[in-house]
Amino acid sequence: MSQPPLKKATITVLDGSHKGDVITVLFNPTEYTFDRTNSYKSIPVPGLGAPLLQFVNGESDQLSMDLFLDDYTDPRGPTSLQQKETDPLGKRLRDLTNLLEIDRDLHAPPPVRFNWGPMEFAAVIEKIGRKVTMFHPDGNPARVTLSVSFKEYRTLRQLIEDPRRESADKTKRRVVVGRDGLWLIASREYDDANQWVAIADANDLDDPREIAPGDWLELPAMETPNGTR
């Protein structure tokens, strides 16, 4: 049985001197990871065996994945039936790594938008690592795997007008990561593993094990004892 062709993903420059430029890659959808962290300040209290932890702020989401560039597959392979590549790998590789450079109009690296199927993520590129596995006769790369880390980008207006709703009394969405189960997610979000039933109902899940890494779940608001949300 032949493997299905890898689907195309795009990275679009959102601002700066190259605003509107689109870089096409082949994205290997075997895995990707989302990470979110919070910052806490330790406050020492005399007489206590451990410091008090004070929440300071939330950090930006981080999306990490491998992107695939291939001169042999893109121009003549099965994926070219959907979208033929006109730029050689070398140019697309330069275009991608240049997104780490300071833009002359922004005086900072430009924000980008990553799209692949239903996924859309506005970010800045924090890190790119490359692994070259095939070369042209002249020594130029012909097949490259890029390990890319995107850090969520939100403007000041977005942060003010659309703040994150992190408390348990607000409906929110979470992506399933690793071996997350509904029980673990419920315990983490609501401090009550029994709330997995509410999550299953909100997402029309007949079997709580029918989730996989990368799935998005809606987490319903938790009712307070007086019946309000």
Backbone torsions as a table, in degrees:
resi	resn	phi	psi	omega
1	MET	NA	125.8	-178.0
2	SER	-75.7	150.4	178.5
3	GLN	-76.6	141.1	176.5
4	PRO	-66.6	148.4	-179.4
5	PRO	-64.6	145.2	176.7
6	LEU	-66.8	139.4	-177.8
7	LYS	-84.5	151.6	-179.0
8	LYS	-79.0	141.5	171.7
9	ALA	-122.7	157.0	-179.6
10	THR	-130.3	150.5	172.2
11	ILE	-122.5	118.6	-176.5
12	THR	-109.5	130.5	177.2
13	VAL	-77.0	126.2	-173.2
14	LEU	-93.1	-19.7	-175.2
15	ASP	-158.8	164.8	177.2
16	GLY	98.2	-167.7	-174.5
17	SER	-68.8	-19.6	178.9
18	HIS	-112.2	26.8	179.6
19	LYS	-54.5	132.2	178.9
20	GLY	93.6	-13.6	177.2
21	ASP	-63.9	139.4	-179.5
22	VAL	-122.3	127.2	177.6
23	ILE	-110.3	125.7	-179.0
24	THR	-100.3	136.7	178.5
25	VAL	-133.0	168.4	168.5
26	LEU	-101.5	121.1	-176.1
27	PHE	-101.7	121.8	177.9
28	ASN	-85.8	103.5	-170.6
29	PRO	-83.6	41.3	176.9
30	THR	-74.9	-33.4	177.2
31	GLU	-167.6	154.9	167.9
32	TYR	-151.0	159.0	-175.9
33	THR	-128.7	142.4	170.5
34	PHE	-110.7	135.6	176.3
35	ASP	-128.8	140.7	173.5
36	ARG	-138.0	136.1	178.6
37	THR	-130.5	158.1	174.2
38	ASN	-119.6	150.8	177.3
39	SER	-101.1	133.0	178.0
40	TYR	-127.0	148.1	176.5
41	LYS	-108.1	130.3	177.4
42	SER	-83.7	126.6	-179.8
43	ILE	-115.1	105.9	-179.7
44	PRO	-69.7	137.2	178.3
45	VAL	-123.4	121.0	-179.8
46	PRO	-55.1	133.9	176.3
47	GLY	92.4	-11.4	178.8
48	LEU	-98.0	149.8	-177.7
49	GLY	-79.6	-10.5	179.4
50	ALA	-149.2	153.7	-179.9
51	PRO	-74.4	157.2	169.7
52	LEU	-77.1	143.1	178.7
53	LEU	-104.3	124.5	179.9
54	GLN	-112.1	122.4	177.8
55	PHE	-64.1	133.0	-179.8
56	VAL	-105.0	-59.7	-180.0
57	ASN	-166.1	162.3	174.2
58	GLY	-86.5	150.2	177.8
59	GLU	-97.6	167.3	179.2
60	SER	-71.5	146.4	172.5
61	ASP	-62.7	150.2	176.7
62	GLN	-127.9	131.1	179.1
63	LEU	-115.1	126.1	-178.7
64	SER	-125.7	140.7	-178.2
65	MET	-163.8	170.0	172.2
66	ASP	-103.6	132.7	176.2
67	LEU	-111.6	142.8	-172.1
68	PHE	-116.2	123.9	175.2
69	LEU	-118.2	133.7	-174.7
70	ASP	-151.9	114.0	178.1
71	ASP	-66.9	-32.0	-176.1
72	TYR	-75.8	-36.4	-179.0
73	THR	-81.2	-43.9	-172.3
74	ASP	-62.0	-54.0	-173.0
75	PRO	-71.3	-36.1	-170.7
76	ARG	-122.7	-7.9	-175.9
77	GLY	-81.1	-176.4	-175.9
78	PRO	-62.3	-29.8	-178.9
79	THR	-69.1	-21.4	-179.4
80	SER	-68.6	-15.2	176.1
81	LEU	-67.8	-26.7	178.8
82	GLN	-89.2	-42.1	-177.9
83	GLN	-158.3	102.5	-178.0
84	LYS	-72.6	137.0	178.9
85	GLU	-87.9	130.3	177.8
86	THR	-98.3	-23.1	-179.3
87	ASP	-96.3	134.1	176.8
88	PRO	-67.4	164.0	-177.9
89	LEU	-55.5	-42.2	-177.0
90	GLY	-55.8	-41.5	-179.2
91	LYS	-69.1	-44.3	179.8
92	ARG	-65.6	-34.5	177.4
93	LEU	-64.9	-42.6	177.0
94	ARG	-64.5	-41.7	179.8
95	ASP	-60.4	-40.5	-179.5
96	LEU	-68.6	-48.6	-177.9
97	THR	-67.7	-26.5	177.1
98	ASN	-67.0	-17.4	178.1
99	LEU	-70.0	-9.9	173.5
100	LEU	-88.2	-10.1	-177.2
101	GLU	-84.4	158.1	178.7
102	ILE	-74.2	124.3	178.2
103	ASP	-76.6	138.3	-174.9
104	ARG	-67.3	-26.4	179.2
105	ASP	-85.9	-33.1	-175.5
106	LEU	-94.6	-19.4	-173.2
107	HIS	58.9	30.1	177.8
108	ALA	-164.0	160.7	173.9
109	PRO	-60.3	145.3	-173.7
110	PRO	-77.7	149.2	171.0
111	PRO	-73.6	153.0	-178.8
112	VAL	-135.3	169.2	173.1
113	ARG	-126.5	123.1	176.9
114	PHE	-94.2	128.0	177.3
115	ASN	-125.6	132.1	170.4
116	TRP	-151.0	109.1	-175.3
117	GLY	58.5	-127.2	-179.3
118	PRO	-79.4	-7.2	-176.4
119	MET	-82.5	133.2	174.4
120	GLU	-139.7	128.2	-174.0
121	PHE	-144.1	112.8	176.6
122	ALA	-84.7	130.5	-170.6
123	ALA	-161.1	173.7	162.0
124	VAL	-111.9	151.1	179.5
125	ILE	-85.6	120.4	-176.5
126	GLU	-90.9	-34.8	-175.5
127	LYS	-155.9	142.4	173.2
128	ILE	-133.3	123.7	171.8
129	GLY	-114.8	143.7	-176.7
130	ARG	-124.3	145.1	174.2
131	LYS	-131.8	113.8	-178.3
132	VAL	-93.0	126.3	-176.2
133	THR	-119.5	-5.4	177.3
134	MET	-151.6	145.3	-176.3
135	PHE	-128.2	152.9	168.6
136	HIS	-75.6	163.6	178.9
137	PRO	-55.4	-28.4	-179.2
138	ASP	-85.6	3.3	177.6
139	GLY	94.9	-8.0	178.5
140	ASN	-72.0	147.2	-179.6
141	PRO	-61.5	138.8	176.6
142	ALA	-117.4	-20.5	177.9
143	ARG	-146.6	124.2	-174.6
144	VAL	-137.0	137.6	169.4
145	THR	-109.0	125.3	-178.7
146	LEU	-108.6	128.0	172.8
147	SER	-95.4	112.1	-171.1
148	VAL	-118.1	136.2	174.2
149	SER	-115.5	121.0	176.1
150	PHE	-103.3	137.0	174.8
151	LYS	-113.5	129.5	-175.4
152	GLU	-51.1	135.3	178.9
153	TYR	-116.7	124.4	174.9
154	ARG	-135.9	135.5	179.1
155	THR	-74.1	165.3	178.2
156	LEU	-59.0	-40.4	179.8
157	ARG	-62.6	-41.8	178.5
158	GLN	-63.6	-39.9	-180.0
159	LEU	-65.0	-34.5	-178.9
160	ILE	-80.1	-45.7	-173.7
161	GLU	-81.8	-25.9	-177.2
162	ASP	-133.4	66.4	-179.5
163	PRO	-67.3	153.0	176.4
164	ARG	-66.0	143.4	175.8
165	ARG	-105.0	102.0	-172.4
166	GLU	-105.3	-12.0	-176.6
167	SER	-77.4	159.8	-175.4
168	ALA	-70.1	-12.2	-179.4
169	ASP	-93.5	13.3	178.0
170	LYS	-123.1	138.6	174.7
171	THR	-68.3	138.4	-178.6
172	LYS	-148.3	172.0	179.8
173	ARG	-123.6	144.1	178.9
174	ARG	-136.1	147.9	175.7
175	VAL	-96.8	140.2	178.9
176	VAL	-76.0	128.1	-177.4
177	VAL	-123.4	134.5	175.0
178	GLY	57.6	-128.7	-177.2
179	ARG	-98.1	26.8	177.6
180	ASP	-54.2	134.1	170.9
181	GLY	-118.7	166.3	-179.0
182	LEU	-60.2	-34.2	-179.1
183	TRP	-65.9	-43.8	-179.4
184	LEU	-66.9	-41.9	179.7
185	ILE	-63.4	-43.6	179.7
186	ALA	-62.9	-41.7	179.3
187	SER	-64.1	-40.5	-177.8
188	ARG	-71.4	-39.7	-174.0
189	GLU	-86.4	-34.4	-173.3
190	TYR	-117.1	-3.3	-173.0
191	ASP	58.9	29.3	-179.4
192	ASP	-154.7	104.5	-177.3
193	ALA	-63.1	-23.8	-179.4
194	ASN	-67.7	-14.6	179.4
195	GLN	-73.3	2.1	177.2
196	TRP	-60.4	-27.9	179.7
197	VAL	-64.0	-42.3	179.6
198	ALA	-64.6	-38.6	178.8
199	ILE	-66.2	-42.6	179.0
200	ALA	-61.7	-43.1	179.4
201	ASP	-63.2	-41.5	-177.0
202	ALA	-67.1	-23.3	-177.2
203	ASN	-112.6	14.2	177.5
204	ASP	53.0	45.7	178.9
205	LEU	-98.2	116.1	175.7
206	ASP	-77.4	-32.4	180.0
207	ASP	-121.2	117.4	-177.5
208	PRO	-62.9	-12.7	178.6
209	ARG	-88.3	-0.2	-178.3
210	GLU	-85.1	46.9	174.9
211	ILE	-128.8	152.4	-177.5
212	ALA	-140.5	156.4	176.7
213	PRO	-52.0	132.9	-178.7
214	GLY	100.9	-18.5	177.6
215	ASP	-70.0	145.0	175.5
216	TRP	-100.0	136.0	178.2
217	LEU	-120.0	141.0	172.2
218	GLU	-91.8	126.8	178.9
219	LEU	-102.9	113.0	-175.3
220	PRO	-69.8	156.7	176.3
221	ALA	-65.3	143.6	179.2
222	MET	-91.6	131.3	178.5
223	GLU	-75.3	140.7	175.6
224	THR	-83.5	165.9	-176.9
225	PRO	-56.2	-28.6	-178.7
226	ASN	-86.9	7.1	175.8
227	GLY	91.9	-4.8	178.6
228	THR	-89.5	169.8	-179.2
229	ARG	-115.3	NA	NA
